[in-house]
Amino acid sequence: FASAGIAGLEGWPMDDQMAAELRARGGSAEGFRARRLTGALAHEADLLLVMSHEHRIFILDEWPDLVRRTWLLGQAARVASQLTAAANDGRGLVSALRANPAPPLSTDGVPDPYRRGSSAATRSAKLIETALRQVFGA
C-alpha cells in the first residue's frame, strides 16, 4: 500500500483535521508526507484507488493504459461488496475489478475535505472507512 496525490504539496504532513479523524479510528499519521503520483508509481501498482472523478480523469489522461487498474474508491467498494469472502483476498479483488468494468457512478467519489472544516473531514473519513471495509472485507 502506498499513498500519492495528483496535486498535494510534496513533503507536507497530513491535514490536521484528517489526521484527527485517522487517530479517532485507531490509525496514526505519524511519518506521513505527501508525495506526487508519478508514472513509475502508477505503473508499479496493481490497483489505483482514487477519491474523485477528477483524480481518475487525470490519471487516465496521463496514463491511458491504466484504465483497468484505476477505480474510484466507492466504485471498487461496490464491486468488492458483491464478492464472496474467498474471492476478496486481494488478488481475487484485483482480478474481479479488472474483469468487471462497472461504470463509475456520481456517488462513488469522496469529497475533498481540505480546508472545509471538521464536519467535512468527518464526512469524508466516514465514507473512506466504509468503502475500505467493503474493499478489504474488514
C-alpha positions in Angstrom: 0.0 0.0 0.0 1.2 3.5 -0.8 -0.3 6.9 -1.0 0.3 9.6 -3.6 -1.7 12.5 -4.8 -2.0 14.5 -8.0 -1.8 18.0 -6.6 -0.6 17.8 -3.0 2.2 19.8 -1.5 5.2 17.4 -1.7 6.6 16.6 1.7 3.8 18.1 3.8 2.2 16.2 6.6 -1.4 15.1 6.6 -4.0 17.8 7.1 -4.6 18.2 10.9 -8.4 17.5 10.7 -7.9 14.3 8.6 -5.1 13.3 11.0 -7.5 13.7 13.9 -10.1 11.5 12.0 -7.5 8.9 11.4 -6.5 8.9 15.1 -10.2 8.6 16.1 -10.3 5.4 14.0 -7.2 3.9 15.6 -4.6 5.0 13.0 -1.7 7.3 13.0 -0.5 10.0 10.6 3.0 9.9 12.2 5.6 10.0 9.4 3.1 10.6 6.6 4.4 13.0 4.0 2.6 14.0 0.8 4.1 12.9 -2.5 3.1 13.3 -6.1 1.9 10.4 -8.2 4.5 9.6 -10.9 4.2 7.3 -13.9 6.6 4.9 -12.2 4.5 4.7 -9.0 1.3 4.4 -11.0 2.6 1.6 -13.2 4.0 -0.4 -10.2 0.6 -0.5 -8.6 -1.8 -3.5 -9.1 -4.7 -1.2 -8.2 -5.1 2.6 -8.0 -7.9 3.7 -5.7 -8.8 7.3 -6.2 -11.1 9.6 -4.3 -12.6 11.7 -7.0 -13.7 11.6 -10.6 -11.1 14.3 -11.3 -8.3 12.1 -10.0 -9.4 9.3 -12.2 -9.6 11.5 -15.3 -6.2 13.0 -14.5 -4.6 9.5 -14.3 -6.3 8.2 -17.4 -5.3 11.4 -19.3 -1.7 10.9 -18.3 -1.6 7.1 -18.5 -4.5 5.7 -20.5 -3.1 2.1 -20.2 -4.1 2.2 -16.5 -7.8 2.2 -17.2 -8.4 -1.3 -15.8 -6.3 -0.5 -12.7 -7.8 2.9 -11.8 -11.0 2.9 -9.7 -12.9 5.3 -7.6 -12.9 4.1 -4.0 -16.7 3.8 -3.9 -16.8 2.1 -7.3 -14.3 -0.6 -6.1 -16.3 -1.0 -2.9 -19.5 -1.7 -4.9 -17.7 -4.5 -6.8 -16.0 -5.9 -3.7 -19.3 -6.0 -1.7 -20.6 -8.4 -4.4 -17.7 -10.9 -4.0 -17.6 -13.8 -1.7 -15.1 -13.6 1.2 -12.9 -16.2 -0.5 -12.7 -14.1 -3.7 -12.0 -10.9 -1.9 -8.5 -11.8 -0.8 -6.5 -9.1 -2.6 -5.6 -10.9 -5.7 -9.2 -12.0 -6.2 -10.4 -8.4 -5.8 -7.8 -7.1 -8.3 -8.9 -9.8 -10.8 -12.6 -9.1 -10.2 -12.1 -5.3 -10.7 -10.1 -5.8 -13.9 -12.7 -8.2 -15.3 -15.7 -6.2 -14.2 -15.8 -2.8 -15.9 -18.5 -1.4 -13.5 -19.0 2.2 -14.7 -18.4 4.8 -12.1 -21.4 6.5 -10.5 -21.6 10.1 -9.4 -21.8 8.8 -5.8 -18.6 6.8 -6.0 -16.3 9.7 -5.1 -15.2 11.1 -1.8 -15.5 14.9 -1.4 -12.2 16.6 -0.7 -12.3 17.9 2.9 -9.2 20.0 2.7 -9.8 23.4 4.4 -13.6 22.7 4.6 -13.8 22.2 8.4 -14.1 19.4 10.8 -17.6 18.3 9.7 -16.3 17.9 6.1 -13.3 15.9 7.4 -15.6 13.6 9.4 -18.0 13.1 6.5 -15.1 12.2 4.1 -13.4 9.9 6.8 -16.7 8.0 7.3 -17.0 7.5 3.5 -13.4 6.3 3.2 -13.7 4.0 6.2 -16.9 2.4 5.0 -15.6 1.9 1.5 -12.3 0.5 2.7 -14.1 -2.0 4.9 -16.1 -3.2 1.8 -13.0 -3.3 -0.4 -10.9 -5.2 2.1 -13.6 -7.2 3.7 -12.9 -5.9 7.2 
